[in-house]
């Protein structure tokens, strides 16, 4: 049985992401951080790519916004350890959570929601 990946996100007082071993997860841009935070909460909900692209890059043409979303998702995927990646980060019309999948496959704890 594979070990579950764990990522802790702290969203109050600034963005912080830490892997289970205590290592900081560094994302290259604020929009990439915002995308990961948005995808992490609430658990189990998927989001249409069009909605995500408009939310983060609404001031751009649709094609450019979708390209930026693909780039941001790729950066998140490359930054996460393999155990924390969900099959959801593959190209689809809807983007499910990259983390926090049920049945021990990952966990996300936001500040103030500790178990």
Backbone as CSV, one residue per row, in Angstrom:
resi,resn,N_x,N_y,N_z,CA_x,CA_y,CA_z,C_x,C_y,C_z
1,UNK,0.834,-1.179,0.000,0.000,0.000,0.000,0.880,1.243,0.000
2,UNK,0.568,2.164,-0.879,1.356,3.396,-0.978,1.014,4.323,0.173
3,UNK,2.007,5.089,0.624,1.734,6.042,1.686,1.004,7.251,1.116
4,UNK,0.131,7.801,1.920,-0.649,8.961,1.498,0.217,10.211,1.551
5,UNK,0.002,11.079,0.605,0.715,12.354,0.592,-0.031,13.323,1.484
6,UNK,0.674,14.240,2.050,0.070,15.224,2.926,0.624,16.593,2.576
7,UNK,-0.252,17.526,2.416,0.126,18.904,2.155,-0.713,19.784,3.052
8,UNK,-0.075,20.672,3.756,-0.795,21.588,4.631,-0.741,22.979,4.025
9,UNK,-1.908,23.581,3.850,-2.005,24.940,3.333,-2.434,25.866,4.446
10,UNK,-1.740,26.973,4.574,-2.132,28.035,5.495,-2.491,29.236,4.641
11,UNK,-3.722,29.671,4.757,-4.212,30.723,3.877,-4.427,32.048,4.580
12,UNK,-4.444,32.051,5.876,-4.629,33.296,6.626,-3.265,33.893,6.955
13,UNK,-3.107,35.183,6.705,-1.828,35.834,6.977,-0.803,35.581,5.887
14,UNK,-1.250,35.199,4.727,-0.341,34.910,3.613,-0.342,33.435,3.278
15,UNK,0.029,33.114,2.070,0.020,31.735,1.592,1.265,31.001,2.061
16,UNK,1.059,29.826,2.640,2.154,28.919,2.979,1.699,27.514,2.670
17,UNK,2.562,26.739,2.062,2.281,25.334,1.786,3.463,24.516,2.264
18,UNK,3.164,23.451,3.016,4.216,22.594,3.557,3.903,21.144,3.247
19,UNK,4.918,20.416,2.812,4.782,18.990,2.561,4.905,18.232,3.869
20,UNK,4.558,16.955,3.856,4.529,16.153,5.069,5.862,16.111,5.801
21,UNK,6.941,16.196,5.098,8.262,16.144,5.733,8.684,17.500,6.308
22,UNK,7.816,18.496,6.213,8.135,19.814,6.730,8.768,20.736,5.710
23,UNK,9.021,20.234,4.517,9.629,21.056,3.471,8.579,22.006,2.892
24,UNK,8.984,23.230,2.645,8.076,24.211,2.055,7.836,23.872,0.594
25,UNK,6.596,24.028,0.166,6.248,23.867,-1.236,6.244,25.267,-1.830
26,UNK,7.144,25.522,-2.743,7.296,26.854,-3.310,6.658,26.887,-4.690
27,UNK,5.668,27.742,-4.845,5.024,27.946,-6.137,5.512,29.271,-6.703
28,UNK,5.723,29.353,-8.013,6.417,30.494,-8.599,5.654,31.814,-8.653
29,UNK,4.333,31.779,-8.650,3.588,33.038,-8.760,2.426,33.071,-7.788
30,UNK,1.939,34.261,-7.521,0.775,34.417,-6.636,-0.473,33.782,-7.256
31,UNK,-0.597,33.847,-8.561,-1.768,33.242,-9.195,-1.709,31.719,-9.114
32,UNK,-0.535,31.144,-9.182,-0.393,29.701,-9.020,-0.752,29.314,-7.585
33,UNK,-0.326,30.110,-6.627,-0.694,29.879,-5.227,-2.208,29.982,-5.054
34,UNK,-2.804,31.010,-5.650,-4.250,31.209,-5.552,-5.003,30.035,-6.182
35,UNK,-4.508,29.535,-7.300,-5.148,28.407,-7.967,-5.111,27.168,-7.070
36,UNK,-3.970,26.860,-6.481,-3.877,25.707,-5.589,-4.818,25.866,-4.397
37,UNK,-4.847,27.041,-3.805,-5.743,27.283,-2.670,-7.202,27.116,-3.080
38,UNK,-7.562,27.636,-4.236,-8.937,27.551,-4.723,-9.331,26.099,-4.990
39,UNK,-8.419,25.326,-5.552,-8.702,23.926,-5.843,-8.769,23.069,-4.578
40,UNK,-8.085,23.482,-3.536,-8.015,22.685,-2.313,-9.274,22.759,-1.460
41,UNK,-10.020,23.822,-1.555,-11.198,24.002,-0.698,-12.417,24.343,-1.519
42,UNK,-13.560,23.835,-1.211,-13.839,22.693,-0.334,-13.478,21.384,-1.024
43,UNK,-13.269,20.355,-0.225,-12.841,19.057,-0.747,-13.892,18.438,-1.663
44,UNK,-13.418,17.764,-2.689,-14.287,16.972,-3.530,-15.047,17.697,-4.622
45,UNK,-14.866,18.976,-4.766,-15.595,19.733,-5.788,-14.680,19.971,-6.986
46,UNK,-15.230,19.821,-8.179,-14.451,20.119,-9.378,-14.881,21.475,-9.928
47,UNK,-14.042,22.046,-10.772,-14.291,23.383,-11.306,-14.091,23.383,-12.812
48,UNK,-15.004,24.011,-13.551,-14.798,24.123,-14.998,-13.552,24.964,-15.297
49,UNK,-12.775,24.523,-16.261,-11.570,25.271,-16.634,-11.899,26.698,-17.046
50,UNK,-13.004,26.861,-17.746,-13.407,28.204,-18.185,-13.597,29.138,-16.982
51,UNK,-14.220,28.620,-15.926,-14.442,29.413,-14.717,-13.107,29.797,-14.061
52,UNK,-12.191,28.836,-13.972,-10.886,29.114,-13.364,-10.097,30.131,-14.179
53,UNK,-10.108,29.976,-15.488,-9.380,30.910,-16.353,-9.944,32.315,-16.222
54,UNK,-11.268,32.429,-16.175,-11.906,33.740,-16.046,-11.640,34.342,-14.675
55,UNK,-11.681,33.516,-13.642,-11.455,33.991,-12.276,-10.063,34.609,-12.115
56,UNK,-9.051,33.937,-12.652,-7.673,34.396,-12.446,-7.128,35.297,-13.556
57,UNK,-7.639,35.133,-14.772,-7.121,35.904,-15.907,-8.266,36.515,-16.708
58,UNK,-9.274,37.037,-16.030,-10.459,37.584,-16.672,-10.196,38.803,-17.543
59,UNK,-9.072,39.451,-17.362,-8.750,40.646,-18.144,-8.053,40.309,-19.466
60,UNK,-7.913,39.015,-19.764,-7.221,38.581,-20.983,-8.205,37.913,-21.940
61,UNK,-7.764,37.756,-23.176,-8.546,37.004,-24.160,-8.681,35.555,-23.673
62,UNK,-9.767,34.893,-24.076,-10.037,33.526,-23.612,-8.884,32.565,-23.884
63,UNK,-8.353,32.594,-25.081,-7.268,31.663,-25.439,-6.041,31.883,-24.561
64,UNK,-5.704,33.133,-24.296,-4.544,33.431,-23.459,-4.811,33.029,-22.009
65,UNK,-6.037,33.272,-21.534,-6.400,32.897,-20.162,-6.319,31.374,-19.999
66,UNK,-6.826,30.618,-20.966,-6.758,29.152,-20.900,-5.307,28.665,-20.953
67,UNK,-4.485,29.324,-21.752,-3.064,28.978,-21.806,-2.379,29.223,-20.471
68,UNK,-2.695,30.331,-19.836,-2.129,30.630,-18.520,-2.590,29.605,-17.484
69,UNK,-3.852,29.175,-17.571,-4.359,28.152,-16.658,-3.603,26.839,-16.872
70,UNK,-3.418,26.423,-18.114,-2.658,25.195,-18.396,-1.245,25.294,-17.818
71,UNK,-0.621,26.452,-17.991,0.735,26.659,-17.471,0.752,26.576,-15.943
72,UNK,-0.213,27.220,-15.292,-0.269,27.203,-13.829,-0.516,25.789,-13.307
73,UNK,-1.423,25.041,-13.943,-1.681,23.658,-13.534,-0.433,22.795,-13.726
74,UNK,0.284,23.026,-14.800,1.518,22.289,-15.050,2.562,22.593,-13.976
75,UNK,2.681,23.843,-13.601,3.641,24.222,-12.556,3.290,23.572,-11.224
76,UNK,1.991,23.559,-10.891,1.558,22.920,-9.647,1.902,21.431,-9.701
77,UNK,1.578,20.792,-10.804,1.835,19.361,-10.953,3.314,19.045,-10.807
78,UNK,4.173,19.846,-11.417,5.616,19.613,-11.339,6.163,19.852,-9.937
79,UNK,5.532,20.741,-9.190,6.001,21.080,-7.854,5.587,20.044,-6.813
80,UNK,4.418,19.438,-7.013,3.909,18.460,-6.053,4.645,17.133,-6.171
81,UNK,4.859,16.447,-5.047,5.393,15.098,-5.143,4.364,14.197,-5.836
82,UNK,4.818,13.139,-6.472,3.918,12.264,-7.238,2.767,11.743,-6.397
83,UNK,3.013,11.426,-5.140,1.964,10.876,-4.281,0.835,11.871,-4.017
84,UNK,1.119,13.156,-4.177,0.101,14.182,-3.915,-0.653,14.593,-5.169
85,UNK,-0.196,14.143,-6.309,-0.852,14.500,-7.566,-2.088,13.646,-7.764
86,UNK,-3.112,14.267,-8.223,-4.329,13.526,-8.561,-4.351,13.311,-10.060
87,UNK,-4.984,12.246,-10.509,-5.142,12.068,-11.946,-5.898,13.253,-12.540
88,UNK,-6.532,14.020,-11.694,-7.321,15.157,-12.119,-6.509,16.233,-12.801
89,UNK,-5.213,16.254,-12.602,-4.415,17.302,-13.225,-4.136,17.010,-14.693
90,UNK,-4.718,15.948,-15.210,-4.637,15.693,-16.645,-5.588,16.631,-17.368
91,UNK,-5.409,16.770,-18.633,-6.236,17.682,-19.421,-7.681,17.200,-19.468
92,UNK,-8.574,18.000,-18.913,-10.009,17.735,-18.910,-10.737,19.060,-18.942
93,UNK,-12.040,18.985,-19.141,-12.843,20.210,-19.140,-13.045,20.742,-17.730
94,UNK,-13.059,19.854,-16.755,-13.233,20.257,-15.363,-11.966,19.885,-14.610
95,UNK,-11.606,20.693,-13.641,-10.391,20.449,-12.869,-10.796,20.080,-11.450
96,UNK,-10.700,18.787,-11.082,-10.963,18.396,-9.704,-9.792,18.771,-8.804
97,UNK,-9.918,18.517,-7.540,-8.887,18.816,-6.557,-7.592,18.083,-6.864
98,UNK,-6.455,18.753,-6.782,-5.204,18.033,-6.928,-4.831,17.303,-5.654
99,UNK,-5.490,17.634,-4.548,-5.158,17.081,-3.234,-6.436,16.811,-2.470
100,UNK,-6.283,16.247,-1.294,-7.409,16.086,-0.404,-8.392,15.016,-0.835
101,UNK,-7.940,14.096,-1.655,-8.834,13.035,-2.085,-9.128,12.131,-0.902
102,UNK,-10.310,11.642,-0.859,-10.735,10.806,0.267,-10.083,9.433,0.208
103,UNK,-10.332,8.636,1.226,-9.821,7.275,1.353,-8.299,7.239,1.489
104,UNK,-7.725,8.216,2.175,-6.312,8.183,2.501,-5.359,8.491,1.374
105,UNK,-5.839,9.004,0.268,-4.942,9.279,-0.859,-4.279,10.638,-0.756
106,UNK,-4.674,11.454,0.148,-4.058,12.763,0.315,-4.831,13.538,1.352
107,UNK,-4.253,14.596,1.824,-4.948,15.385,2.836,-4.574,16.841,2.689
108,UNK,-5.534,17.673,2.919,-5.303,19.101,2.934,-5.908,19.623,4.209
109,UNK,-5.148,20.359,4.937,-5.679,21.008,6.120,-5.447,22.492,5.972
110,UNK,-6.513,23.244,6.045,-6.388,24.697,5.979,-6.287,25.224,7.406
111,UNK,-5.719,26.399,7.546,-5.605,27.006,8.868,-6.990,27.086,9.504
112,UNK,-7.082,26.686,10.738,-8.345,26.736,11.444,-9.207,25.507,11.236
113,UNK,-8.799,24.589,10.403,-9.588,23.383,10.168,-8.772,22.144,10.507
114,UNK,-8.070,22.173,11.559,-7.229,21.033,11.953,-8.102,19.931,12.528
115,UNK,-7.673,18.713,12.257,-8.450,17.565,12.746,-7.947,17.132,14.093
